[in-house]
Amino acid sequence: MSLAKLYSQVVAVSLAILLAASTALAVEATGEGIDRHQALNSALRTAVEMQIGTAVASDSLVESGVLVRDEIASHSKGYISSYKILREGATADGYAITIDAVVNSKLMYSDYTTLAILQKMSGLPRLLIFGSGAGFNSVPAQSMKELVHAVSDTFGKKFQFEVIDWPMSRAKYSEIEGSMNLRKAAKFNGLLKADYVVTVELELPRDANPAIHLTCVRISDGFKVGEVRKPIEKYVSLSGKPAEVYSRAVDAAQPEAYWASVRIARDLLENMESELDQGKGFRYTMTFLGFPELPQVSAALEDVPGFVRKEIKRQNGMNMEVAYWSTLRAENLFKRVKSALKDVGVEKFQSRMEGRNLKFRWQNPEGF
């Protein structure tokens, strides 16, 4: 069953209502604020909230303190195709604006579904995120660090992916020298333990507004999972020193960094769904350390529910590393493998789950 199907009951009401609507609907909305800018932003948010309406009004499911509908509403500008001001003016408390806004309901529903599924998933893949691009070495280090961290925050804090924010954590991996790239990520993945790489690039063309460019690659085989390039809507002055220009561009790129991350996350979802739909299962890495009867362990793995196939990558003495494909999510698979080990007589062992990396260390001195 695909991940989208797993969440179908939660979004069924949204699907029925939003798909019955046209792709873009005109909504009249009024916003108030202390000034014109705040009032306009309030009106735009109100228009999107009206379009969300009862479709998600009953969805009070919260994961890690994040409500899906609030995420949609807080990034309302991305769903307004166009708007015109019907009336505006000063009030006793500040300013008020009424607009006629065209809301892209199809995009909004698509993002709502993606956000909802992301927040409900468990055992999400482990991501390595770092800056890249032809002009990467000329980018001020602090500016790129901030941009990478903005993307990492979206994957990590909003959707609970396990994230390696390279600028923030590189001191932990002192063995890896110089700037990170895909080749190094693959070479040192025994240390990093990442499933995918997400590269972040800030493009600053001379004759156009800056753009943020994200690419997602699966480390195991170099397969490009997704790529998105989002132009920065906010005007960025290209005059001044490079550090100043990049600093302004990074500030302006925050909204686009968020939605570019959502698009890449959607590509990850679709890729994971296709793994299941094609009968391939999710790919895991299992490590067994100090086990005296590895053939029994290897055979037991094939009896675990959800088993698709396995491949022994390395085996040396009492240690074994296995590439393992299963239709089970990580947490469920982890429990099932621990149960399978006990079924073949392994009474005492240590275990740990890091994303899709499952590790087991034998501790029973009496054997099986």
N, C-alpha and C positions, 0 to 999 in steps of 0.2 A: 504494500500500500504506500502511495506517495505521501510526502510530508504535507502537501496541500490537502489531501483527502483526510489526513489525521485531524486537521483543524477545521474541516468542513462544517461541523455542527456549530462551531463558535461563530462562523461568518455567514451562516445560511441566510439569516435575516438581511444582512448587508447585501449579499449577492442578489436576493430577490428584488430589493428596493432599488439598488443602484443600477443594476443592469436594465431595469425597466425604464430608467431615465435615458435621455439622450447624452451623447458624449460631452457636450458643453451646454450649460444652462445659465440663463440670465437671472441674477438674484439682486433684489434691491435691499441694501443694508445701510444702516446708520452707525457711525462711530463717534465717540467723544473723547476728548483729551485736553491736556493743558495747552496744546498748541496744534497747528494744522497738521504737522507731521505725525504726531501721536494719534490724532483723530482719524487720519487716513489709514494708518496701520490697523487701528481698531476696527474700522469699517471693513477692511479686507479680511481680517480674521473672522468677523461676524458673518460675512458672506460665505466663507468656507464652512464655518460651524453650522450655518443654516443648511448647507448642502449635505453635510454629514448627517444632520437631523436625527430622526429616530432610527436610522439604519445602524448606528453604533451607540445610540443613547443608552441602551441597556447593557453595553459591554463594559462592565466594571472590573474585568479581569486585569490585575496588576502584577507585573513581574518586575522585581527589583525597583519598585517605586515609580515605574514609568507606565503611564496610561496611554494606550495607542492613540486614542482620539486627540489627546492633548499634544502628542507629537505631530499629528497632522495639522492641527490648528495653529501650533506655534511656528510652523513653517508655511503659513498660508500663502505667501506671495508666489510660491512655486506652482500653485494651482489656479491662479487668476490669469486667464488668457488675455483679457483686456477689461477695461472699466471706463466709465465716464461719470463725471460728477454731476449729480442732479441739482443739488443745492448745498450751500455751505455758508458758514458765518460764525461770528463770535457769540458766545453765550455768557451767562453770568458766571459760570464755572470754568470757562476756557474756550473751547472751539468744538464745533460739530460739523460733520460731513455726511451727506447721504449719497451713495453711489449706486450705479447699475453695473454690476460686475458679472462677467462671463466666467464661470467656474468649470474647469476641466474635470468632470466627474469620473471619467474613465481612468485618468491618471491617478486621481485621488483614491479610487477604490483599489486599484492595483497596488498602490503604495500601502494602503491600509492593510490589505491582505498580507503583503510581504512583512510589514512591521509586526503584525500579529503573530504570524508563524515564527518569525525570528525570536520573538519574546517567549514563545511556548516551547521552543526546541531545547533538547538537552544533549549533552555530548557534542557540542559544536566543535568544528575543526580549530586547530591551533594555527594562528596566523603570524608570520614574520613580516613586519611593516617597516619600510625604510625609503629614503629619498633616492631618486634616480634621475636619469635624463642626461642629454648631451651637455647641458650647461650646468650640471650639478656642482662641479668643482668651483664654479664662479659664484655660487649662491652663498650668501652669508650663512654660516653654520647655525646661528641662533634662529634665523628666519625659517630655514628648512626644518629644524628641530620642532618648531612650533606648529608648522603645517603637518608634519608627520604625526605629531601628538594629537592634533585635532582629528585626524582620520582614525587614529588608534582609539581615541575616546569614544567615537561613534560605534566601532566594532566591539570594544570592550565594555564600556559602561552602559550603553544603550541596549545592546543585544547579547551581552554576556559571552561573546567569543573569548577564547583564551588567546591573548595577544602578546607578542613580543614586540614592544615598541623599541626599535633598535637604538635610536638616539638616547633613550632613557635607560636602556639596560645593557649597553655595550660594555660597560666596565665589568659586568658579571662574566662576560665571555672574552677575557683578556687574550686568549689564544688566537682570536681572530683579529688580525691587524689590518689597518687601512679601512677604506670605505666598503660598505657591504654591496654585493651584487648577486645576481642569480647563481653564478658559478660557485661563489663562495658559500651561498646558502645551501646548495646541494652537497658541496664538499664537506661542510661542517655540520650537516644535519643530524649526525649522530650525537652531536652536542646540543644543537638547537631544538631538536624534536618538533619541527614545524610540519604541518600538512600542506600549507599554501604560503606563497609569497605575494604580498601586495606592495607594488612599487608606487611611489607618489612623486609626481613631477609637476612643477609649476612652470608653465610656458609663458614667456614674455616676448611676443613678437613685436617688432618695431612699429608695424602699421595696423595693429589690432589690439583689442583689449586682452589682458591675460586670461589664461585658462588653466584649470587643474586637470591633470591627466592621471588616471589610476589604471593599473593593469594587475590582474590576478593570474598567477601561474601555479599549477600543482607541482610540487617539488619532486615527487616520485618519478615522474616521466616528462616533466617540462611542458605539459599540456597547458595552453592558454585557456583559462576558464572564462575570463571576461575582460573587457576593456571599456572605459568610458572617458570621454573628454567633455568637460563642462566649462563653457565660457563664463567668465566672471561678469555678472551683470552690472555691478557697481563700477562707476568710472574710477580708473586708477591713473594718476599722473605718472608719466614715465620720465619726468625730469628729476634731476638730482643725482646723488651718489647711488651706486648699485644697492648698497645696504638699505638706504632709505626707500628706494623703489620696491625692493622685495618685501620690506616690512609693511608697506602700504598694501601691496598685492596680497600678502598673507592675511591681513585683516579683512580685506574685501572678499577673500576666498572662503571664509568660514561657512556661509550657507551652502555654497556649491560643494565644499568638502563633505558636508553632511549628506547631501543627496547623491553625490558621486559614490559615497560609501554604501548607501542603501542600494544603488543600482548593482554594485559589485556583489553585495550580499545576496541580491536576488539571483544573480548569475550562479553564485555558489549553491543556492537552494535548487535551482533548476538542474545543475550538474549532479547534485546529490540525488535528486529525484530520478534523473535518467539512469544513474547507477542501479537503482532499485528496479526501475521499469524494464531495464534490459537484463535483469537477472544477475547483475554483477555483484550486487551487495556493496556495503560500505567497506573501504579498505582500512584495516587496522594493523598495527605492529605489536606483536606480543614477544616479550623477552622472559625467558626462564633461566634463572641462575642457581647453580648448585644442585640441580635435580639429578639423582642417581639413575632413575629409570625413565629417560626421555622418550623411548618408544611408546611406553604406556601413556605418557602425557600427550604425545603427538596424536595417538589414536583416539584419546578421549576428546580432543578438540573437534573431531569430526562428528561426534555424537551430540554436540551442543546444538540446541534448536536455533534455526536461522543460518546454519552453516551453508556456505556456498562453495568455497574452495580454500586451499591454503598452500603456501609455498615456503619451504624451509630455506631461509636466506643464509644462515650461518649456524654451524653446530660444532662445538669444540668441547670434548670431555663431558662435563655435566651442565654445560650452558648451551642455550639454543635461542635463536631469533627467528620468528615466523611472521611472514606476511599472511594476513588472514582476512577473508572476505565474509561478511555476515549481513543479513537483513536486519539484525537487531541494532538499536541505538547503543551508544557506548556504555551507559550506566547499566542497562539491562544485561548486555553481553558480559560486562565485568562480573556481575553477580553470578551469571550462569557458568563462567569459566571457573570461578572459585568453588562453586558447587561441584563441578565436574572433577576438579582436582581431589576434593574430599571423597568423591565416589570411587576413585581409584586408589585410595588409601593414604593420600597426602594429608596428614592431620594438622601439621603446623607449618605455616609459611607466611611471609610478609607479602603484601600486595599494594600496588599504587596505580592510579589512573591519571594520565596526563593527556587530556584531549583524546585522541585515538591511539595513544600509546599505552599499552597495558603491561605492567611489570610484575613479576612474581619471583620471590627468593625463598628457597627451601630452608627450613629451620629444624626439622625433626631429626635428631641424631639417631633414632632407632630405625630409620628407613621407612619402607612402605609396609 
